[in-house]
C-alpha cells in the first residue's frame, strides 16, 4: 500500500513528467483516513450538528472531507481528509 519515496538525489534527476507519474514532489497527494466512534448512537439532528461543525473545522484548515455517514442511529463512521487544492 505504501510506496517508498525516491531519495532526494533521485528526485533531483527526475523531470516533471516522472514526478507526476510517481506522485512525488509537487504532485504528492496528501490524504489521511478519519475514523470516528461515538460514545452513544447519534440520531439525525445531533449527527447533523456534529457534521456541520466538523466540516467547518476541516474547511477552515483548507482541507476537504468525504465519505462520512452511515445508517442511523450511527455509532461509528469513517472517511478521508485531503488537501483542497487537488
C-alpha positions in Angstrom: 0.0 0.0 0.0 2.7 2.5 0.9 5.4 3.1 -1.6 8.9 4.1 -0.6 9.7 7.7 -1.8 12.7 8.2 -4.0 15.8 9.7 -2.4 16.4 13.5 -2.7 19.2 12.8 -5.1 17.0 10.7 -7.4 14.2 13.3 -7.2 16.6 16.0 -8.5 17.4 13.9 -11.6 13.7 13.3 -12.5 11.8 15.5 -14.8 8.3 16.9 -14.3 6.6 14.0 -16.1 8.3 11.5 -13.8 7.3 13.5 -10.7 3.7 13.4 -11.9 3.7 9.7 -12.8 5.2 8.7 -9.4 3.1 11.4 -7.5 6.1 12.9 -5.7 7.3 16.4 -5.2 4.7 18.9 -6.2 2.4 16.1 -7.3 2.3 14.3 -3.9 -1.2 13.6 -2.7 -1.7 14.3 0.9 -4.7 12.2 2.2 -5.4 10.6 5.5 -8.2 8.4 6.9 -10.5 9.5 9.7 -12.4 7.1 11.9 -15.0 8.4 14.4 -16.6 6.4 17.1 -19.4 7.9 19.3 -20.0 7.0 22.9 -23.7 7.0 22.3 -25.6 6.3 19.0 -26.1 9.6 17.1 -29.6 10.5 15.9 -30.3 12.6 12.8 -30.4 16.0 14.5 -27.3 15.6 16.7 -25.4 14.0 13.8 -26.3 16.9 11.5 -25.0 19.4 14.1 -21.8 17.4 14.6 -21.1 17.0 10.9 -21.7 20.7 10.2 -19.2 21.7 13.0 -16.7 19.0 11.9 -16.8 20.1 8.2 -16.5 23.7 9.2 -13.4 22.9 11.2 -11.9 20.9 8.3 -12.6 23.6 5.7 -11.1 26.3 8.0 -7.8 24.5 7.6 -8.2 24.4 3.7 -9.0 20.7 3.7 -11.9 18.7 2.4 -13.6 15.6 3.9 -15.6 12.9 2.2 -17.2 9.5 3.0 -18.7 10.2 6.4 -22.1 8.8 7.1 -24.0 5.5 7.5 -27.3 4.2 8.6 -29.0 5.8 11.7 -28.6 5.5 14.6 -24.9 6.0 13.9 -22.4 4.6 16.3 -19.2 4.9 14.1 -18.2 6.4 10.7 -15.1 6.8 8.6 -14.0 9.0 5.8 -11.0 10.6 4.2 -9.5 14.1 4.5 -7.5 15.6 1.7 -6.0 19.0 0.7 -8.3 21.4 -1.0 -6.1 22.3 -4.0 -6.1 18.8 -5.6 
